[in-house]
Amino acid sequence: MKKLFLLFNKLYRKKVLFSIILLSIALIFGIYGNYKIYGDFFKSITTTLSYFGLNSPDKVNLEVLVSFILIVIVIFLGTIVLVLRNKMDVFLMKNSLKDKNIVLFGFGEINKNFLENFKDSNREENIIVVDKEDKNFDEFWEKGYVFLKKEINEELLNLFDFENTIDIIVALGNDRINIDTALKLLDKLKDIKTETKLIIHIDDSDIGEIFFEKMEEIKQIENKNVLVNIKVFSLKTEIVDDLFDKYVFKLVPYEYAKLNGDKSELKIAILGNSDLNLEIIKRIFINFVFPNNLKIKLFLIDENEKEFLEKVKYETNFSNQKYPHIILQSKKLTYDLLKDKRFWLQDDLIDVIIAFDDEDKNLKIAIDLFEKVFVHQEKKNLKYPNLFFAMFDELSFSDYIDKNKNHFKNFFTFGNLKEILSVENLLDDEKFEIAMKIHSSWDKEKDIKKAWYSTSLSNRLSSIAQYEHIPLKLLSLGFGISKDDENDEVEKYENIIQKIKRENIGFEEFLQSGDYFALCNTEHRRWMAYHFINNWEYDDFEGKDKQEKEYKKSLKLHHCLTDFKNFKYDSVKKTFSYDFNAYEYIPEYLKGKYKVVKVSKENESE
């Protein structure tokens, strides 16, 4: 049946070519057959052409009969396609549905890259694409994917069987249209009994935040648990994920992260007043929190360095009280700075991140730094900072750098759109699965999925943010995370955690509990940084009244957004154990997905 459908699908999409071939055969047979009857070449042509008016032949032989039948078939099928075109598209869609479907709204850069990666993967979900234009879709028809060339409206959405749809990606090239489409889809998804992931491209982070607030309103109004995971993404956020997923253990060497380590400051130079760098800086604010109270000093470098600094402060709600681990310093980008060895080779400058919007500029600065400053270190086998620079297109030079580490030991590229728009990255199945476990570790509801779908979207996002900090939590205790066939050191990790853990202690004793306090405080400060970045503020209330607590949260106010030493209420003081759970439960979070491994020798030595 599958092969029959693919054949029918292929013939339907090649209908013009198929018709030309059949008509050519009909003309050849008709002219030849009529020539045999009349012996006149011109008369044989005119007689054959008359068949297109459905005039039946006066005289018949085998060739003429074949010609007439083929012409009738082409006219009949053409009429059906013309009259029933929309119904044919729907027929193809419905007859291709399986138990698991992925629906893509939009056929722009994002979904094209997704399909390129999907067709090369071993996944077997059915693909349906909806857009007004179907240019350059031919290669995907060969895979049996269905394209609906339609406007997105109520009539179209009613065609879908969302019970069998596991993923929906909305990327129509406009934030407003994407949000409007997502809202229409949510209205259809709210009553389904199966889990669905709704992935929406929203380039403007402020608009994305408003969208989530709207989702909260809908959830409260409906007062039901909608089985929909919502992911809002932009190319910037996906590039940031790519950078930190691939290079987190390069960005922070173990000697700087380790518990009770003697390093006091890690320095990072960030070049380029770009929105991408702003997202990178936000991630650093949230995730670069360590139990040794390491300070992170960020050099913000640009031609207009003051504007860069003000922009970062404004967008992060920066203050020393909110982010005691962050130090900001602006520097003007000049030719003199690019060749200043004292600056680039200073102690504790570990990373240089170059992410202007212009990738040619990123490459030029990286090469200039290497030639004028770092090449001497390279030749003498001396240490120098890691250089991370954004390269958005799949360029051979980027591949050359990544593959020739003997010559470009500390060079790393990130941001390749083909890689970041992969199936795995866009769908984020593992991230959501682990975030569900994280949420359930402090939710009173024992059913993991019920707890997840009944909680607020803000709680879900907070759990996802906690997931993103897991590698650095492990690093601080001398461990890493891996999918490779390495020795699983989870028992060693659990033994360390149990040695640090303190049970049945009061709040005052907790404040003096050494390593136990250090780990709890790390998670608490990370949690606070995440909320401050997302415009939350502290409010002095006890939080016992559930209705009051939910109301305050709707205003982005929380009674725990302050240092442990400032906790007033007994009900709040008891919450520190939840922060330790963020470390203790890591093996359970990662079970079946990742292994806990010892930190690599390479990372130890850097």
C-alpha positions in Angstrom: 0.0 0.0 0.0 2.9 2.4 0.8 4.5 1.8 -2.6 1.2 2.3 -4.3 0.6 5.6 -2.5 4.2 6.8 -3.3 3.6 5.9 -7.0 0.2 7.7 -7.0 1.7 10.7 -5.2 4.6 10.9 -7.7 2.3 10.7 -10.7 0.0 13.3 -9.3 2.9 15.8 -8.6 4.3 15.1 -12.1 0.9 15.4 -13.7 2.1 18.0 -16.3 5.0 15.9 -17.4 2.9 12.7 -17.3 0.2 14.4 -19.5 2.8 15.6 -22.0 4.2 12.1 -22.3 0.8 10.5 -22.8 -0.3 13.1 -25.3 2.9 12.7 -27.3 2.4 9.0 -27.5 -1.3 9.6 -28.5 -0.2 12.0 -31.3 2.4 9.6 -32.7 -0.1 6.6 -32.6 -2.9 8.8 -34.1 -0.9 10.3 -36.9 0.6 6.9 -37.8 -2.7 5.1 -37.6 -4.6 7.6 -39.7 -1.7 7.7 -42.3 -2.2 3.9 -42.7 -5.9 4.5 -43.3 -5.9 7.6 -45.5 -2.4 7.6 -47.0 -2.3 11.5 -46.5 0.1 12.9 -43.9 -1.7 16.3 -43.6 -5.1 14.6 -43.2 -3.7 12.2 -40.6 -2.6 15.2 -38.5 -5.9 17.1 -38.7 -7.9 13.9 -38.0 -5.8 13.1 -34.9 -6.1 16.7 -33.6 -9.9 16.4 -33.9 -9.9 13.8 -31.2 -9.0 16.5 -28.7 -12.6 17.8 -29.2 -13.7 14.2 -28.3 -14.8 13.6 -31.9 -14.8 9.8 -32.3 -12.8 8.3 -35.2 -14.7 7.5 -38.5 -12.4 4.7 -39.3 -10.5 2.7 -36.7 -7.4 0.6 -36.5 -5.3 -0.4 -33.4 -3.1 2.7 -33.5 -6.1 5.1 -33.8 -7.9 3.3 -31.0 -4.9 3.6 -28.7 -4.5 7.3 -29.6 -8.2 8.2 -28.9 -8.2 6.3 -25.6 -5.1 8.0 -24.4 -6.5 11.5 -25.3 -9.7 10.7 -23.5 -7.8 9.6 -20.4 -5.7 12.7 -20.3 -8.7 15.0 -20.8 -10.7 13.1 -18.2 -7.9 13.1 -15.6 -7.1 16.7 -16.3 -10.7 17.7 -15.7 -10.7 15.8 -12.4 -7.5 17.4 -11.3 -8.7 20.9 -12.3 -12.1 20.6 -10.6 -11.1 18.5 -7.6 -7.6 19.9 -7.1 -8.1 20.8 -3.4 -9.8 17.5 -2.7 -6.9 15.7 -4.3 -4.5 17.4 -2.0 -6.6 16.5 1.0 -6.9 12.9 -0.3 -3.1 12.7 -0.5 -2.8 14.1 3.0 -5.3 11.8 4.7 -4.1 8.7 2.9 -0.5 9.4 4.1 -1.4 9.8 7.8 0.2 7.4 10.2 0.3 7.0 13.9 3.0 9.7 14.1 2.9 12.9 12.0 4.9 16.0 11.8 3.3 19.1 10.3 5.3 22.1 9.1 3.6 25.4 8.6 5.8 27.4 6.2 8.4 26.4 3.7 11.1 29.0 4.3 14.7 28.6 5.4 13.9 27.0 8.8 11.6 24.3 7.6 13.6 23.6 4.4 16.7 22.9 6.6 14.6 20.8 8.9 13.4 18.7 5.9 16.9 18.4 4.5 18.0 16.9 7.9 14.9 14.8 8.3 15.2 13.1 4.9 18.7 12.0 5.7 17.7 10.6 9.1 16.3 7.2 10.0 13.0 8.7 11.4 9.8 7.5 9.8 7.2 10.0 10.9 4.9 11.3 8.2 5.6 14.8 7.0 3.0 17.3 5.9 4.0 20.8 4.8 1.6 23.7 4.4 2.4 26.9 2.6 1.2 29.2 -0.2 4.2 28.3 -2.4 5.7 24.9 -3.2 8.9 26.0 -5.0 11.9 23.7 -4.7 9.8 20.9 -3.1 10.3 18.3 -5.8 13.1 16.4 -4.0 10.8 15.9 -1.0 8.0 14.4 -3.0 10.3 11.5 -3.7 10.2 10.7 0.0 6.4 10.7 0.1 6.0 14.0 1.9 2.8 15.8 1.3 2.5 19.5 0.4 -0.7 21.5 0.8 -0.6 24.6 -1.2 -3.1 26.5 0.8 -3.9 29.5 2.9 -3.9 28.7 6.6 -7.5 29.1 7.9 -10.2 27.4 9.9 -11.2 25.2 6.9 -7.7 23.9 6.5 -7.1 23.2 10.2 -10.3 21.2 10.3 -8.7 18.7 7.9 -6.0 17.6 10.3 -6.1 14.6 12.6 -4.2 16.2 15.5 -4.6 13.1 17.7 -1.9 11.5 15.5 0.3 14.6 15.3 3.3 14.6 17.6 5.2 17.7 16.4 4.1 21.0 14.7 6.6 23.6 13.6 5.3 27.1 12.7 7.8 29.1 10.8 5.9 31.3 8.2 8.5 34.1 8.1 6.6 36.7 10.3 6.3 36.8 14.1 2.7 38.1 14.1 1.5 35.5 11.6 3.4 32.7 13.5 1.7 33.7 16.7 -1.7 34.0 15.1 -1.3 30.5 13.6 -0.1 29.1 16.9 -3.1 30.5 18.7 -5.5 28.9 16.2 -3.6 25.6 16.5 -3.8 25.7 20.3 -7.6 26.1 20.0 -7.6 22.8 18.0 -5.1 21.0 20.3 -6.7 21.8 23.6 -9.1 18.9 23.5 -6.9 16.2 22.2 -5.9 13.2 24.3 -2.4 12.7 23.0 0.8 14.7 23.6 1.8 17.2 20.9 4.8 19.6 20.7 4.1 23.0 19.2 7.3 24.7 18.1 6.9 28.4 17.1 9.6 30.6 15.5 9.4 34.1 17.1 12.5 36.2 16.3 11.7 39.0 18.7 12.3 37.8 22.3 10.0 40.5 23.7 7.1 39.3 21.5 7.9 35.7 22.5 7.5 36.7 26.1 4.1 38.3 25.4 3.1 35.1 23.6 3.9 33.0 26.7 1.9 35.3 28.9 -1.0 34.9 26.5 -0.6 31.1 26.8 -0.9 31.5 30.6 -4.1 33.4 30.2 -5.6 30.8 27.9 -4.6 28.0 30.3 -6.2 29.8 33.2 -9.4 30.5 31.3 -9.8 27.0 30.0 -8.9 25.5 33.4 -7.7 22.3 31.9 -4.5 20.4 31.3 -3.7 20.9 27.7 -1.3 18.1 26.5 0.9 20.5 24.5 4.6 21.2 25.0 5.3 24.7 23.7 8.8 25.7 22.4 9.3 29.3 21.2 12.6 29.7 19.4 14.6 32.1 17.2 17.7 31.5 15.2 19.6 33.3 17.9 18.5 31.0 20.7 19.2 27.9 18.6 22.7 29.2 17.8 23.3 29.9 21.6 22.2 26.3 22.3 24.6 25.1 19.7 27.5 27.0 21.3 26.9 25.8 24.8 25.9 22.3 23.9 29.1 21.7 21.9 31.6 23.7 23.9 30.5 24.1 27.5 33.5 22.2 28.8 35.8 24.4 26.7 34.2 27.6 27.8 34.8 26.7 31.5 37.9 24.6 32.3 37.5 22.3 35.3 40.1 24.2 37.4 37.8 27.3 37.4 34.6 25.5 38.1 35.6 22.9 40.8 34.2 23.0 44.3 36.7 24.5 46.7 38.9 25.5 43.8 41.4 28.4 44.2 40.4 30.3 41.0 38.6 33.5 41.8 37.9 35.0 38.4 37.3 33.8 34.8 37.5 36.4 32.0 35.6 36.3 28.7 36.0 38.9 25.9 32.8 39.3 23.8 33.2 41.1 20.5 30.2 42.6 18.8 27.1 44.5 19.9 24.7 42.0 18.3 21.5 40.4 19.4 23.2 37.1 19.2 25.9 38.2 21.7 23.1 39.5 23.9 21.6 36.0 24.1 25.1 34.5 24.7 25.6 37.0 27.6 22.2 36.1 29.1 23.1 32.4 29.1 26.4 33.3 30.8 24.6 35.3 33.5 22.3 32.3 34.2 24.5 29.3 33.9 28.0 30.5 34.9 27.2 30.2 38.6 29.6 28.0 40.6 29.9 26.8 44.2 33.4 28.3 44.5 31.9 31.8 44.1 33.8 32.3 40.9 33.5 35.8 39.4 32.8 36.0 35.7 34.4 39.2 34.1 32.9 40.1 30.7 34.8 42.5 28.5 32.2 44.0 26.1 34.0 45.0 23.0 32.6 47.0 20.1 33.2 50.2 18.1 30.4 51.7 20.2 31.3 50.1 23.5 29.2 52.3 25.8 26.0 51.5 23.9 26.9 47.8 24.1 27.3 48.0 27.9 24.1 50.0 28.4 22.2 47.5 26.2 23.4 44.6 28.2 22.6 46.2 31.5 19.1 47.2 30.3 18.2 43.8 28.7 19.5 41.8 31.8 18.1 44.1 34.5 21.7 44.2 35.7 22.7 45.1 39.2 25.5 43.9 41.5 22.9 42.7 43.9 21.0 40.5 41.4 24.2 39.2 39.7 27.0 39.2 42.3 29.0 36.8 40.1 29.1 39.0 37.1 31.6 41.9 36.4 31.0 44.0 33.3 33.7 46.2 31.6 33.4 47.8 28.2 36.3 48.3 25.8 36.4 50.1 22.4 37.3 48.0 19.4 40.3 49.5 17.8 43.2 48.3 15.7 45.5 48.9 18.7 43.4 46.7 20.9 43.5 43.9 18.3 47.3 43.7 18.5 47.5 44.4 22.3 49.2 41.2 23.6 49.0 42.4 27.2 45.2 42.4 26.9 44.7 39.2 25.0 47.3 37.2 26.9 46.3 38.4 30.4 45.8 35.9 33.2 42.5 34.1 33.4 41.2 35.3 30.0 39.9 32.0 28.9 37.5 32.7 26.1 37.1 35.1 23.2 33.6 35.1 21.6 33.2 36.9 18.2 29.7 37.3 17.1 29.0 40.3 14.9 26.1 40.0 12.5 28.6 40.0 9.7 30.3 36.6 9.6 33.0 37.9 7.3 33.9 40.4 10.0 33.9 37.6 12.6 36.4 35.6 10.4 38.6 38.6 9.7 38.9 39.5 13.4 39.6 35.9 14.4 42.4 35.6 11.8 43.8 39.0 12.7 44.0 38.0 16.4 45.7 34.8 15.5 48.3 36.3 13.2 49.1 39.3 15.4 48.9 37.8 18.9 48.2 34.1 19.2 50.4 32.6 16.4 53.5 33.1 18.6 51.8 31.2 21.5 50.8 28.5 19.1 54.3 28.0 17.7 55.8 27.9 21.2 53.1 25.6 22.4 52.0 28.1 25.0 48.5 28.7 26.3 46.2 31.3 24.8 42.4 31.9 24.9 39.8 29.8 23.0 38.5 31.7 20.0 34.8 31.1 19.3 33.4 32.8 16.2 30.0 32.7 14.5 29.9 31.3 11.0 26.3 31.0 9.9 26.6 29.4 6.5 28.1 26.0 5.7 31.5 27.1 4.5 34.5 24.9 3.7 36.8 27.2 5.7 34.7 26.6 8.8 35.0 22.8 8.3 38.7 23.2 7.6 39.2 24.9 11.0 37.2 22.3 12.9 39.0 19.4 11.3 42.6 20.8 11.5 43.1 21.3 15.2 46.8 20.8 14.9 47.0 24.2 13.2 43.9 25.9 14.8 44.1 24.3 18.2 42.0 26.9 20.0 39.7 27.9 17.1 36.0 26.9 17.3 33.2 27.9 15.0 29.5 27.9 15.9 26.2 28.9 14.4 26.1 26.7 11.2 22.4 27.0 10.3 22.2 23.6 8.7 23.4 22.0 12.0 21.4 24.1 14.4 18.1 23.5 12.4 18.5 19.8 12.6 15.7 17.4 13.6 17.3 16.7 17.0 17.9 20.4 17.8 14.5 21.8 16.7 12.3 19.0 18.2 14.3 18.9 21.5 12.7 15.6 22.6 15.3 14.8 25.2 15.3 18.3 26.7 11.6 18.1 27.3 11.7 14.5 28.7 14.4 15.5 31.2 12.7 18.8 32.1 9.6 16.8 33.0 11.6 14.7 35.4 13.1 17.9 36.9 9.7 19.4 37.5 8.4 16.2 39.1 11.2 16.2 41.6 9.6 19.0 43.5 5.9 18.7 42.4 3.7 16.9 44.9 1.9 15.1 42.0 3.5 11.7 41.5 2.5 11.2 37.9 5.3 12.9 35.9 3.3 13.9 32.9 0.2 14.9 34.9 2.4 17.2 37.0 4.0 18.7 33.9 0.9 19.5 31.9 -0.9 20.9 35.0 1.8 23.3 35.9 2.3 26.8 34.5 4.4 27.5 31.4 6.7 29.6 33.5 7.4 26.6 35.7 8.1 24.5 32.6 10.6 27.0 31.3 12.3 27.2 34.6 12.8 23.4 34.6 14.2 23.6 31.1 16.6 26.2 32.3 17.7 23.9 35.1 18.3 21.1 32.6 20.7 23.4 30.7 22.8 23.9 33.9 23.3 20.1 34.5 26.7 19.9 32.7 28.2 22.7 34.8 26.9 21.2 38.0 28.6 18.0 37.1 31.8 19.9 36.1 32.0 21.6 39.5 32.3 18.1 41.1 34.8 16.7 38.5 32.4 15.0 36.2 31.0 15.4 32.7 28.1 14.2 30.5 28.4 11.9 27.5 26.4 9.7 25.2 29.5 7.8 24.1 30.4 4.3 25.3 32.5 5.6 28.2 32.6 4.1 31.7 29.6 5.3 33.6 30.9 6.9 36.8 27.5 7.6 38.2 28.2 5.6 41.4 31.3 7.8 42.2 29.2 10.9 41.6 26.4 9.6 43.9 29.0 8.8 46.6 30.3 12.3 46.5 26.8 13.7 46.8 26.0 11.5 49.8 29.1 12.7 51.6 28.1 16.3 51.0 24.5 15.9 51.9 23.2 17.0 55.3 19.9 15.8 56.6 17.6 17.0 59.4 19.4 20.3 59.9 17.9 23.6 60.9 18.2 26.8 58.8 21.0 28.4 60.8 23.0 25.2 60.7 22.4 25.1 56.9 23.9 28.6 56.5 27.1 27.2 58.0 27.1 23.8 56.3 30.1 24.2 54.0 29.9 22.3 50.8 26.3 21.5 51.3 25.4 25.2 51.5 27.7 25.9 48.5 25.8 23.5 46.2 22.4 24.7 47.4 23.5 28.3 47.1 24.7 27.7 43.5 21.4 26.3 42.4 19.5 29.1 44.2 21.6 31.8 42.6 21.2 30.2 39.2 17.4 30.0 39.7 17.4 33.7 40.7 19.5 34.8 37.8 17.1 33.0 35.4 14.1 34.8 36.9 15.8 38.2 37.0 16.8 37.9 33.3 13.1 37.2 32.6 11.9 40.3 34.5 10.9 38.8 37.8 11.3 40.7 41.1 11.4 39.9 44.8 8.3 40.6 46.9 8.1 40.1 50.7 5.2 37.7 51.3 5.1 34.3 53.0 3.5 32.4 50.2 1.3 30.1 52.4 -1.9 31.4 50.7 -2.0 29.5 47.4 -4.3 32.1 45.7 -2.1 35.0 46.8 1.0 33.1 45.6 -0.4 32.4 42.2 -1.5 36.0 41.8 1.9 37.3 42.7 3.5 34.9 40.3 1.2 36.2 37.5 2.8 39.6 38.3 6.3 38.0 38.1 6.8 38.5 41.8 8.4 35.7 44.0 9.1 35.6 47.7 12.3 33.5 47.2 14.1 35.9 44.9 16.6 36.9 47.6 19.7 35.5 49.2 19.2 32.6 51.7 20.4 34.9 54.5 17.4 37.2 53.9 14.8 34.4 54.2 12.3 35.4 56.9 9.5 32.9 57.0 9.8 29.3 58.3 7.9 28.0 55.3 10.4 29.6 53.0 13.5 28.5 55.0 12.6 24.9 54.5 13.0 25.1 50.7 16.8 24.8 50.6 16.5 21.0 50.3 14.9 21.5 46.9 18.1 23.2 45.7 20.2 20.3 46.7 17.8 18.0 44.8 19.1 19.7 41.7 22.4 17.9 42.3 21.3 14.8 44.0 18.7 13.8 41.3 21.0 14.3 38.3 21.6 10.6 37.8 17.8 10.0 37.7 17.3 12.9 35.3 19.9 11.6 32.9 19.0 7.9 33.2 18.6 6.2 29.8 19.8 9.3 27.9 23.3 10.3 29.1 26.2 8.9 31.1 27.9 10.6 34.0 31.7 10.4 33.3 34.8 11.7 34.8 36.0 15.1 33.5 38.3 14.7 30.6 42.1 15.1 31.0 42.0 17.8 28.3 39.6 19.8 30.4 41.5 19.2 33.6 44.7 20.5 32.1 43.3 23.7 30.6 
